[in-house]
Amino acid sequence: MATELTLDDISLTNQLVLLGVVDRYRNDETPVQTHEIRHVCTNRLENVDTGVVGTVTEADVTRSLYRLEAEGFVEEVAPEGTSPTGKGRPAYTLDADPEAVYEGVDDELIADE
C-alpha cells in the first residue's frame, strides 16, 4: 500500500485513472480491467469542467496503471480466466486509501460529488 500519498508528482491522466480505480473499488467492483477503467474515466471527464485532460485511450490507461502500480497506488492481480490465446487480461485493485486519493487529486477532476 502506498505509505505516503504524493499525487502532486503524477500526471492528471494518472490521477484520472486512479480515480477510476477508486470509483470501482467503492462500488465493490475490483479487480477491474483496463477497458472498464477507460469507460469510467470517459464518464468522469463528461461530468467535470476541465480541458486539461482530453480523451483517454486504453493505451493511456495501461501506461497509467503501470506507473500507479510502480508508485504503490494500485496492485495488479492475476486474471481469473484466459483469452483464446491463453493469456488473461490484467486486472487491478486499489492499494491506497480511497479517501486520501480523493483529497490528493487535482480539484478539476472531482465533480460535485
Secondary structure, DSSP 8 states (H G I E B T S, - for coil): --SS--GGGS-HHHHHHHHHHHHHHHTT--SEEHHHHHHHHHHHHHTS--SSS----HHHHHHHHHHHHHHTSEEEE--SS--TTS----EEEE-S-HHHHHHHS-GGG----
